[in-house]
Amino acid sequence: MGTFLYSYYKGKRYKKRGGGEMDEKQISEIYERNADRVYRLCFSYLKNPDDAFDAMQNTFYQMLRKDVVFENPEHEKAWLIVTASNVCKNVLSHWWRKRVSIEERDSLKEEGKDGGRQEDRELLMVVLKLPVKYRISIYLHYYEGYTSVEIGKMLGKSDATIRGWLKKGRELLGKEIG
């Protein structure tokens, strides 16, 4: 479990709807299953490792605060993705974010930070330059394996809109990559 969540919630028990309790083990399991996915989604929105980590932690905090009961693993995954998207949108709309230039915030230029191959880093940089709607739809479709119908439900858009965003996103990527 992440340092913040572990130290803050260690040993506490949380009420679940329906009278049950969620203990540290259950919280830790949910975190371990989904932390990487939520972090990558937050990173695709915020383009900064520190901001992405903060948003990931806030997403899991929301889960604890709202006493969410998941019906199945897909519900858990979808809820965390939608919540992480909303947390990131809130960060992006914050007044400080609008005053600081993207060059000052962008720490992605540090080589080797993510430990990936050079080609992967270059592709990631191109994907991160896409407008948010194309970037998020491409991430959810190609990295998380969601269909356009599922993405549409998560984002509150029609599946036709999502397919259009995917098509346009691919076209923009093709122009950038060459």
C-alpha atoms as an extended CHARMM CRD file, in Angstrom:
* protein
*
       178  EXT
         1         1  MET       CA              0.0000000000        0.0000000000        0.0000000000  PROA      1               0.0000000000
         2         2  GLY       CA              1.2400000000        3.5250000000       -0.6890000000  PROA      2               0.0000000000
         3         3  THR       CA              3.1550000000        5.2230000000        2.1040000000  PROA      3               0.0000000000
         4         4  PHE       CA              0.5540000000        7.9250000000        2.7200000000  PROA      4               0.0000000000
         5         5  LEU       CA             -2.4350000000        5.6120000000        2.7590000000  PROA      5               0.0000000000
         6         6  TYR       CA             -0.6420000000        2.9770000000        4.7990000000  PROA      6               0.0000000000
         7         7  SER       CA              0.5760000000        5.3540000000        7.4850000000  PROA      7               0.0000000000
         8         8  TYR       CA             -2.7030000000        7.2590000000        7.6700000000  PROA      8               0.0000000000
         9         9  TYR       CA             -5.0610000000        4.2950000000        7.7120000000  PROA      9               0.0000000000
        10        10  LYS       CA             -2.9310000000        1.6520000000        9.4080000000  PROA      10              0.0000000000
        11        11  GLY       CA             -4.9580000000       -0.3980000000       11.8150000000  PROA      11              0.0000000000
        12        12  LYS       CA             -8.2400000000        1.4400000000       11.2600000000  PROA      12              0.0000000000
        13        13  ARG       CA            -11.4420000000       -0.2550000000       10.1700000000  PROA      13              0.0000000000
        14        14  TYR       CA            -13.9930000000        1.2700000000        7.8240000000  PROA      14              0.0000000000
        15        15  LYS       CA            -17.7110000000        0.7140000000        7.7030000000  PROA      15              0.0000000000
        16        16  LYS       CA            -19.0390000000       -0.7540000000        4.5070000000  PROA      16              0.0000000000
        17        17  ARG       CA            -22.5860000000       -0.2330000000        3.3630000000  PROA      17              0.0000000000
        18        18  GLY       CA            -24.7220000000       -3.0650000000        4.5450000000  PROA      18              0.0000000000
        19        19  GLY       CA            -23.1260000000       -3.1750000000        7.9970000000  PROA      19              0.0000000000
        20        20  GLY       CA            -19.8420000000       -4.9120000000        7.1480000000  PROA      20              0.0000000000
        21        21  GLU       CA            -16.3810000000       -3.5270000000        7.6640000000  PROA      21              0.0000000000
        22        22  MET       CA            -13.4700000000       -3.1610000000        5.2940000000  PROA      22              0.0000000000
        23        23  ASP       CA            -10.2120000000       -3.8950000000        7.0720000000  PROA      23              0.0000000000
        24        24  GLU       CA             -6.6590000000       -2.9270000000        6.2220000000  PROA      24              0.0000000000
        25        25  LYS       CA             -6.1110000000       -6.1610000000        4.2810000000  PROA      25              0.0000000000
        26        26  GLN       CA             -9.0670000000       -5.5230000000        1.9500000000  PROA      26              0.0000000000
        27        27  ILE       CA             -8.0360000000       -1.9040000000        1.4190000000  PROA      27              0.0000000000
        28        28  SER       CA             -4.4920000000       -3.0220000000        0.6900000000  PROA      28              0.0000000000
        29        29  GLU       CA             -5.6730000000       -5.6360000000       -1.8120000000  PROA      29              0.0000000000
        30        30  ILE       CA             -7.7800000000       -3.1110000000       -3.7150000000  PROA      30              0.0000000000
        31        31  TYR       CA             -4.8530000000       -0.6820000000       -3.7210000000  PROA      31              0.0000000000
        32        32  GLU       CA             -2.3570000000       -3.2990000000       -4.9530000000  PROA      32              0.0000000000
        33        33  ARG       CA             -4.7100000000       -4.4590000000       -7.7390000000  PROA      33              0.0000000000
        34        34  ASN       CA             -5.3940000000       -0.9730000000       -9.0470000000  PROA      34              0.0000000000
        35        35  ALA       CA             -2.6240000000        1.4600000000       -8.0210000000  PROA      35              0.0000000000
        36        36  ASP       CA             -0.5840000000        1.1050000000      -11.2060000000  PROA      36              0.0000000000
        37        37  ARG       CA             -3.6220000000        1.4840000000      -13.4690000000  PROA      37              0.0000000000
        38        38  VAL       CA             -4.8830000000        4.5460000000      -11.5930000000  PROA      38              0.0000000000
        39        39  TYR       CA             -1.4020000000        6.0980000000      -11.5790000000  PROA      39              0.0000000000
        40        40  ARG       CA             -1.0040000000        5.6280000000      -15.3540000000  PROA      40              0.0000000000
        41        41  LEU       CA             -4.3990000000        7.1930000000      -15.9900000000  PROA      41              0.0000000000
        42        42  CYS       CA             -3.5690000000       10.1490000000      -13.7320000000  PROA      42              0.0000000000
        43        43  PHE       CA             -0.1910000000       10.5040000000      -15.4320000000  PROA      43              0.0000000000
        44        44  SER       CA             -1.8640000000       10.6100000000      -18.8420000000  PROA      44              0.0000000000
        45        45  TYR       CA             -4.0150000000       13.5140000000      -17.6470000000  PROA      45              0.0000000000
        46        46  LEU       CA             -1.4880000000       15.4690000000      -15.6110000000  PROA      46              0.0000000000
        47        47  LYS       CA              1.8080000000       14.6910000000      -17.4050000000  PROA      47              0.0000000000
        48        48  ASN       CA              3.7430000000       14.9710000000      -14.1450000000  PROA      48              0.0000000000
        49        49  PRO       CA              4.7750000000       12.0430000000      -11.9190000000  PROA      49              0.0000000000
        50        50  ASP       CA              4.3240000000       13.9080000000       -8.6330000000  PROA      50              0.0000000000
        51        51  ASP       CA              0.9080000000       15.2970000000       -9.5320000000  PROA      51              0.0000000000
        52        52  ALA       CA             -0.1320000000       11.8690000000      -10.8360000000  PROA      52              0.0000000000
        53        53  PHE       CA              0.8930000000       10.2240000000       -7.5530000000  PROA      53              0.0000000000
        54        54  ASP       CA             -1.0560000000       12.8120000000       -5.5490000000  PROA      54              0.0000000000
        55        55  ALA       CA             -4.1330000000       12.2940000000       -7.7330000000  PROA      55              0.0000000000
        56        56  MET       CA             -3.8110000000        8.5210000000       -7.3590000000  PROA      56              0.0000000000
        57        57  GLN       CA             -3.7100000000        8.8700000000       -3.5730000000  PROA      57              0.0000000000
        58        58  ASN       CA             -6.7190000000       11.2040000000       -3.6350000000  PROA      58              0.0000000000
        59        59  THR       CA             -8.6320000000        8.6520000000       -5.7050000000  PROA      59              0.0000000000
        60        60  PHE       CA             -8.1060000000        5.9570000000       -3.0830000000  PROA      60              0.0000000000
        61        61  TYR       CA             -8.9120000000        8.4270000000       -0.3340000000  PROA      61              0.0000000000
        62        62  GLN       CA            -12.2530000000        9.0900000000       -2.0790000000  PROA      62              0.0000000000
        63        63  MET       CA            -12.8980000000        5.3470000000       -2.0900000000  PROA      63              0.0000000000
        64        64  LEU       CA            -12.4050000000        5.1980000000        1.6740000000  PROA      64              0.0000000000
        65        65  ARG       CA            -14.3050000000        8.3810000000        2.3940000000  PROA      65              0.0000000000
        66        66  LYS       CA            -17.3610000000        7.4130000000        0.3440000000  PROA      66              0.0000000000
        67        67  ASP       CA            -17.6280000000        3.8510000000        1.7470000000  PROA      67              0.0000000000
        68        68  VAL       CA            -17.8940000000        2.3380000000       -1.7160000000  PROA      68              0.0000000000
        69        69  VAL       CA            -18.9750000000       -1.2850000000       -1.9960000000  PROA      69              0.0000000000
        70        70  PHE       CA            -17.8940000000       -2.9220000000       -5.2230000000  PROA      70              0.0000000000
        71        71  GLU       CA            -20.1680000000       -5.4790000000       -6.8420000000  PROA      71              0.0000000000
        72        72  ASN       CA            -17.3550000000       -7.1720000000       -8.7610000000  PROA      72              0.0000000000
        73        73  PRO       CA            -13.7810000000       -6.5060000000       -9.9650000000  PROA      73              0.0000000000
        74        74  GLU       CA            -15.0270000000       -4.7270000000      -13.1170000000  PROA      74              0.0000000000
        75        75  HSD       CA            -17.1570000000       -2.3680000000      -11.0250000000  PROA      75              0.0000000000
        76        76  GLU       CA            -14.1200000000       -1.6780000000       -8.8120000000  PROA      76              0.0000000000
        77        77  LYS       CA            -11.9320000000       -0.9330000000      -11.8330000000  PROA      77              0.0000000000
        78        78  ALA       CA            -14.5280000000        1.2660000000      -13.5530000000  PROA      78              0.0000000000
        79        79  TRP       CA            -15.3040000000        3.2280000000      -10.3680000000  PROA      79              0.0000000000
        80        80  LEU       CA            -11.6190000000        3.9340000000       -9.7440000000  PROA      80              0.0000000000
        81        81  ILE       CA            -11.0610000000        5.0220000000      -13.3710000000  PROA      81              0.0000000000
        82        82  VAL       CA            -14.0300000000        7.4180000000      -13.3430000000  PROA      82              0.0000000000
        83        83  THR       CA            -13.0420000000        8.8040000000       -9.9350000000  PROA      83              0.0000000000
        84        84  ALA       CA             -9.3950000000        9.2160000000      -10.9840000000  PROA      84              0.0000000000
        85        85  SER       CA            -10.5220000000       11.0510000000      -14.1250000000  PROA      85              0.0000000000
        86        86  ASN       CA            -12.6310000000       13.4170000000      -12.0360000000  PROA      86              0.0000000000
        87        87  VAL       CA             -9.8150000000       14.0100000000       -9.5300000000  PROA      87              0.0000000000
        88        88  CYS       CA             -7.4430000000       14.8350000000      -12.4020000000  PROA      88              0.0000000000
        89        89  LYS       CA             -9.9570000000       17.1940000000      -14.0060000000  PROA      89              0.0000000000
        90        90  ASN       CA            -10.2530000000       18.9870000000      -10.6700000000  PROA      90              0.0000000000
        91        91  VAL       CA             -6.4650000000       19.3210000000      -10.4600000000  PROA      91              0.0000000000
        92        92  LEU       CA             -6.3140000000       20.6650000000      -14.0140000000  PROA      92              0.0000000000
        93        93  SER       CA             -8.9920000000       23.2470000000      -13.2950000000  PROA      93              0.0000000000
        94        94  HSD       CA             -7.2920000000       24.5270000000      -10.1320000000  PROA      94              0.0000000000
        95        95  TRP       CA             -6.2600000000       28.2050000000      -10.3380000000  PROA      95              0.0000000000
        96        96  TRP       CA             -2.5700000000       27.4610000000       -9.6820000000  PROA      96              0.0000000000
        97        97  ARG       CA             -2.4120000000       25.0300000000      -12.5840000000  PROA      97              0.0000000000
        98        98  LYS       CA             -3.6060000000       27.7690000000      -14.9450000000  PROA      98              0.0000000000
        99        99  ARG       CA             -0.8970000000       30.1890000000      -13.7790000000  PROA      99              0.0000000000
       100       100  VAL       CA              2.0990000000       27.8410000000      -14.0770000000  PROA      100             0.0000000000
       101       101  SER       CA              3.4160000000       27.1470000000      -17.5750000000  PROA      101             0.0000000000
       102       102  ILE       CA              3.5530000000       23.5930000000      -18.8220000000  PROA      102             0.0000000000
       103       103  GLU       CA              7.3390000000       23.8480000000      -19.2510000000  PROA      103             0.0000000000
       104       104  GLU       CA              7.7360000000       24.5470000000      -15.5360000000  PROA      104             0.0000000000
       105       105  ARG       CA              5.5840000000       21.5540000000      -14.5700000000  PROA      105             0.0000000000
       106       106  ASP       CA              6.8250000000       19.0840000000      -17.1280000000  PROA      106             0.0000000000
       107       107  SER       CA              9.2810000000       16.6810000000      -15.5470000000  PROA      107             0.0000000000
       108       108  LEU       CA              8.8860000000       14.0430000000      -18.2620000000  PROA      108             0.0000000000
       109       109  LYS       CA             11.9680000000       15.2420000000      -20.0830000000  PROA      109             0.0000000000
       110       110  GLU       CA             14.1900000000       13.5080000000      -17.5320000000  PROA      110             0.0000000000
       111       111  GLU       CA             15.6100000000       10.5480000000      -19.4270000000  PROA      111             0.0000000000
       112       112  GLY       CA             15.1670000000        7.1260000000      -17.9070000000  PROA      112             0.0000000000
       113       113  LYS       CA             12.7380000000        8.2850000000      -15.2080000000  PROA      113             0.0000000000
       114       114  ASP       CA             10.1190000000        5.6670000000      -16.0770000000  PROA      114             0.0000000000
       115       115  GLY       CA             12.6210000000        2.8920000000      -16.8000000000  PROA      115             0.0000000000
       116       116  GLY       CA             11.0160000000        2.1410000000      -20.1840000000  PROA      116             0.0000000000
       117       117  ARG       CA             12.5920000000        1.7600000000      -23.5960000000  PROA      117             0.0000000000
       118       118  GLN       CA             13.4170000000        4.8590000000      -25.6330000000  PROA      118             0.0000000000
       119       119  GLU       CA             10.7390000000        4.0520000000      -28.2490000000  PROA      119             0.0000000000
       120       120  ASP       CA              8.0940000000        3.6520000000      -25.5280000000  PROA      120             0.0000000000
       121       121  ARG       CA              9.0570000000        7.0020000000      -23.9850000000  PROA      121             0.0000000000
       122       122  GLU       CA              8.9040000000        8.7040000000      -27.3760000000  PROA      122             0.0000000000
       123       123  LEU       CA              5.4630000000        7.2380000000      -28.1140000000  PROA      123             0.0000000000
       124       124  LEU       CA              4.2700000000        8.2350000000      -24.6530000000  PROA      124             0.0000000000
       125       125  MET       CA              5.4610000000       11.7930000000      -25.2490000000  PROA      125             0.0000000000
       126       126  VAL       CA              3.4860000000       11.9240000000      -28.5140000000  PROA      126             0.0000000000
       127       127  VAL       CA              0.3570000000       10.4700000000      -26.8900000000  PROA      127             0.0000000000
       128       128  LEU       CA              0.6230000000       12.9680000000      -24.0060000000  PROA      128             0.0000000000
       129       129  LYS       CA              0.6220000000       15.8600000000      -26.4760000000  PROA      129             0.0000000000
       130       130  LEU       CA             -2.8380000000       14.8820000000      -27.7240000000  PROA      130             0.0000000000
       131       131  PRO       CA             -5.8750000000       16.8120000000      -26.4820000000  PROA      131             0.0000000000
       132       132  VAL       CA             -7.3870000000       15.2470000000      -23.3450000000  PROA      132             0.0000000000
       133       133  LYS       CA            -10.4020000000       13.6050000000      -24.9760000000  PROA      133             0.0000000000
       134       134  TYR       CA             -8.2250000000       11.7590000000      -27.5110000000  PROA      134             0.0000000000
       135       135  ARG       CA             -5.4820000000       10.9550000000      -25.0020000000  PROA      135             0.0000000000
       136       136  ILE       CA             -7.8620000000        9.4390000000      -22.4240000000  PROA      136             0.0000000000
       137       137  SER       CA             -9.9040000000        7.4590000000      -24.9440000000  PROA      137             0.0000000000
       138       138  ILE       CA             -6.7100000000        6.0380000000      -26.4990000000  PROA      138             0.0000000000
       139       139  TYR       CA             -5.3250000000        5.1660000000      -23.0660000000  PROA      139             0.0000000000
       140       140  LEU       CA             -8.4890000000        3.4010000000      -21.9110000000  PROA      140             0.0000000000
       141       141  HSD       CA             -8.9030000000        1.5340000000      -25.1950000000  PROA      141             0.0000000000
       142       142  TYR       CA             -5.3380000000        0.4740000000      -25.9830000000  PROA      142             0.0000000000
       143       143  TYR       CA             -3.7470000000        0.2630000000      -22.5420000000  PROA      143             0.0000000000
       144       144  GLU       CA             -6.6880000000       -0.8780000000      -20.4010000000  PROA      144             0.0000000000
       145       145  GLY       CA             -8.5810000000       -2.8380000000      -23.0600000000  PROA      145             0.0000000000
       146       146  TYR       CA            -11.9810000000       -1.1670000000      -22.7340000000  PROA      146             0.0000000000
       147       147  THR       CA            -14.4100000000       -1.1030000000      -25.6480000000  PROA      147             0.0000000000
       148       148  SER       CA            -15.8560000000        2.1410000000      -26.9740000000  PROA      148             0.0000000000
       149       149  VAL       CA            -19.1950000000        1.3000000000      -25.3090000000  PROA      149             0.0000000000
       150       150  GLU       CA            -17.5250000000        0.8290000000      -21.9050000000  PROA      150             0.0000000000
       151       151  ILE       CA            -15.4740000000        4.0240000000      -22.2750000000  PROA      151             0.0000000000
       152       152  GLY       CA            -18.6190000000        5.8970000000      -23.2730000000  PROA      152             0.0000000000
       153       153  LYS       CA            -20.3910000000        4.7720000000      -20.1110000000  PROA      153             0.0000000000
       154       154  MET       CA            -17.4130000000        5.7820000000      -17.9560000000  PROA      154             0.0000000000
       155       155  LEU       CA            -17.0760000000        9.2170000000      -19.5300000000  PROA      155             0.0000000000
       156       156  GLY       CA            -20.7800000000        9.8620000000      -20.0200000000  PROA      156             0.0000000000
       157       157  LYS       CA            -20.5000000000        9.9800000000      -23.8240000000  PROA      157             0.0000000000
       158       158  SER       CA            -22.0030000000        7.8760000000      -26.5930000000  PROA      158             0.0000000000
       159       159  ASP       CA            -19.9840000000        5.0100000000      -28.0250000000  PROA      159             0.0000000000
       160       160  ALA       CA            -20.0890000000        6.7560000000      -31.4240000000  PROA      160             0.0000000000
       161       161  THR       CA            -18.4060000000        9.8000000000      -29.8760000000  PROA      161             0.0000000000
       162       162  ILE       CA            -15.7130000000        7.5970000000      -28.3600000000  PROA      162             0.0000000000
       163       163  ARG       CA            -15.1190000000        5.8200000000      -31.6810000000  PROA      163             0.0000000000
       164       164  GLY       CA            -14.7710000000        9.2500000000      -33.3180000000  PROA      164             0.0000000000
       165       165  TRP       CA            -12.2630000000       10.3290000000      -30.6730000000  PROA      165             0.0000000000
       166       166  LEU       CA            -10.2940000000        7.1070000000      -31.1550000000  PROA      166             0.0000000000
       167       167  LYS       CA            -10.2230000000        7.6070000000      -34.9240000000  PROA      167             0.0000000000
       168       168  LYS       CA             -9.1510000000       11.2390000000      -34.6470000000  PROA      168             0.0000000000
       169       169  GLY       CA             -6.5780000000       10.3480000000      -31.9730000000  PROA      169             0.0000000000
       170       170  ARG       CA             -5.0710000000        7.6780000000      -34.2270000000  PROA      170             0.0000000000
       171       171  GLU       CA             -4.9530000000       10.1560000000      -37.0980000000  PROA      171             0.0000000000
       172       172  LEU       CA             -3.1620000000       12.7210000000      -34.9390000000  PROA      172             0.0000000000
       173       173  LEU       CA             -0.7170000000       10.0950000000      -33.7200000000  PROA      173             0.0000000000
       174       174  GLY       CA             -0.0600000000        9.0050000000      -37.2970000000  PROA      174             0.0000000000
       175       175  LYS       CA              0.7590000000       12.5800000000      -38.3120000000  PROA      175             0.0000000000
       176       176  GLU       CA              3.1270000000       13.0310000000      -35.3690000000  PROA      176             0.0000000000
       177       177  ILE       CA              4.8880000000        9.7060000000      -35.7250000000  PROA      177             0.0000000000
       178       178  GLY       CA              5.0720000000        9.9100000000      -39.5010000000  PROA      178             0.0000000000
